[in-house]
Amino acid sequence: MRMLSLLALFVLADGLMAPTVRAQTATNKPVRALPVQLNPAPLNFTPSAAPETPPSLIGIAPPQVGPVSASGELTNSILAFDRETQETLVTDGAPAAQFRFSFTNVSSARLTITNVAVSCGCTAVELPPLPWVLQPGERGAFPVTMEIAGKRGVIFKSLQVQTDRGAKTLMVKADIKPPPETAE
């Protein structure tokens, strides 16, 4: 019975509010019209004479361009990781969980890591200066830290390694248990 009266109240309230909303939208008109066309002032551009000496590019690496795999996914035949998912169990109340991804450029061409994007601000990656160029057969690794202070349960975060030849998504998983009670 109570449920029926609540339903009737919602129907009545909807019927009372709907005409008011329609009436307001019908009477709301713009206060002023927008200009039909904006006429920006003409630009007076005159090319300057070429500098006598070209700018120095010392210390600036040229962009590394290489073939990107058709799917955009970096395959294990190019960059092989020791594991694509790292897991840890935290039982001591630590404020952070630590992970480490190791990899090898197994292709016959050099590979450039341009970025490693994380899924949230609680996860950080330590990288050398980017772009990070790996020659064929060269190994590398990077540590990952996930802030877990005050958290409980299982937490998954993703990282996307972006290269000049595709991208690879990696996962970190922390299973956070409360610290054991200390006997006093």
C-alpha positions in Angstrom: 0.0 0.0 0.0 2.8 2.4 0.9 4.6 1.5 -2.4 1.5 2.4 -4.3 1.1 5.8 -2.6 4.8 6.6 -3.4 4.3 5.7 -7.0 1.3 8.0 -7.2 3.3 10.8 -5.6 6.0 10.4 -8.3 3.5 10.4 -11.1 1.8 13.5 -9.7 5.1 15.3 -9.3 6.2 14.4 -12.8 2.9 15.8 -14.2 3.3 19.0 -12.3 6.9 19.7 -13.2 6.7 18.7 -16.9 4.5 21.7 -18.0 6.7 24.1 -16.1 9.9 22.9 -17.8 8.3 23.0 -21.2 7.0 26.5 -20.6 10.4 27.7 -19.5 12.2 26.3 -22.5 9.6 27.9 -24.8 10.1 31.4 -23.3 13.9 31.3 -23.0 15.2 33.3 -25.9 18.8 34.6 -26.4 19.4 38.0 -25.0 21.5 39.1 -27.9 22.3 37.7 -31.3 25.8 36.4 -32.1 27.7 38.1 -34.9 27.1 36.4 -38.3 30.7 36.6 -39.3 33.9 37.6 -37.5 36.3 39.7 -39.5 39.8 39.4 -38.1 42.2 42.2 -38.8 44.4 41.3 -41.8 47.9 40.0 -40.9 50.8 42.0 -42.2 53.5 39.3 -42.5 56.7 39.9 -44.3 59.3 37.1 -44.3 62.6 38.1 -42.7 65.9 37.5 -44.3 67.4 34.0 -43.7 69.9 34.0 -40.8 73.5 33.9 -41.9 74.3 30.7 -39.9 71.8 27.9 -39.3 70.7 27.2 -35.7 72.8 24.7 -33.9 71.3 21.3 -33.4 74.0 20.0 -31.1 72.5 17.8 -28.4 69.2 17.4 -30.1 68.4 13.9 -31.2 66.6 13.6 -34.6 63.2 12.0 -34.4 63.2 8.2 -34.6 60.7 7.0 -37.1 60.2 3.3 -37.7 57.5 1.0 -38.9 54.5 0.6 -36.6 52.9 -2.8 -36.5 49.6 -3.0 -38.3 47.5 -3.4 -35.2 49.5 -0.8 -33.2 50.2 -3.6 -30.7 53.9 -4.2 -29.9 54.5 -7.9 -30.3 56.8 -10.2 -28.4 58.9 -10.7 -31.6 60.0 -7.0 -31.2 60.2 -6.3 -27.5 60.0 -9.3 -25.1 59.1 -8.6 -21.5 59.9 -11.0 -18.6 56.2 -10.8 -17.6 53.3 -8.7 -18.8 51.6 -8.8 -15.4 53.5 -8.3 -12.1 51.9 -9.3 -8.8 52.7 -8.8 -5.2 51.1 -9.6 -1.8 51.4 -6.9 0.8 50.8 -7.9 4.4 53.1 -5.6 6.4 51.2 -2.3 6.0 53.8 -0.9 3.6 52.8 2.5 2.0 53.9 1.3 -1.5 54.2 -1.8 -3.6 57.3 -2.2 -5.8 57.5 -3.9 -9.2 60.2 -4.2 -11.9 59.7 -5.0 -15.6 62.6 -6.3 -17.6 62.7 -6.6 -21.3 64.8 -7.2 -24.4 64.8 -5.8 -27.9 64.6 -9.1 -29.7 64.1 -7.5 -33.2 66.9 -6.9 -35.7 66.3 -3.1 -35.7 66.7 -0.5 -33.1 63.6 0.4 -31.0 62.8 3.7 -29.3 60.6 3.9 -26.2 58.9 7.3 -26.4 56.7 7.1 -23.2 55.3 4.9 -20.5 51.8 6.1 -19.6 50.2 5.0 -16.3 46.5 4.5 -15.6 46.4 6.8 -12.5 48.5 9.1 -10.4 49.1 6.5 -7.7 51.4 4.6 -10.0 54.9 5.9 -11.0 57.5 4.6 -13.4 61.2 5.5 -13.2 62.7 5.9 -16.7 65.9 7.2 -18.2 65.7 10.3 -20.3 63.3 9.8 -23.2 63.4 8.9 -26.0 65.1 5.6 -24.8 66.8 3.9 -27.8 67.4 0.2 -27.6 69.8 -1.5 -30.1 69.0 -5.0 -31.3 69.6 -7.5 -28.4 69.8 -4.7 -25.8 68.2 -5.3 -22.5 66.5 -2.8 -20.2 64.3 -2.6 -17.1 62.2 0.0 -15.2 60.9 0.0 -11.7 57.2 0.7 -11.0 55.9 2.0 -7.6 52.2 1.9 -6.7 51.1 4.0 -3.7 48.8 1.8 -1.5 48.8 3.6 1.9 45.4 3.2 3.5 44.1 0.8 0.8 42.9 -2.8 1.2 42.0 -5.6 -1.2 43.2 -6.3 -4.8 44.2 -3.3 -6.9 45.1 -3.5 -10.6 46.8 -0.7 -12.5 47.9 -0.6 -16.1 50.9 0.9 -17.9 51.3 1.4 -21.6 54.8 1.3 -23.1 54.7 3.4 -26.2 57.4 2.9 -28.9 58.1 3.9 -32.4 56.9 0.4 -33.5 53.7 0.0 -31.5 52.5 -0.1 -27.9 52.3 -2.7 -25.2 50.0 -2.7 -22.2 51.4 -4.1 -18.9 49.6 -4.7 -15.6 50.6 -4.5 -12.0 48.5 -6.1 -9.2 48.8 -5.6 -5.5 46.8 -7.9 -3.1 46.8 -5.8 0.1 46.0 -7.6 3.4 45.8 -5.8 6.7 48.9 -6.2 8.8 48.7 -8.9 11.5 47.6 -7.8 15.0 50.5 -7.4 17.4 50.1 -9.0 20.8 50.8 -6.7 23.8 
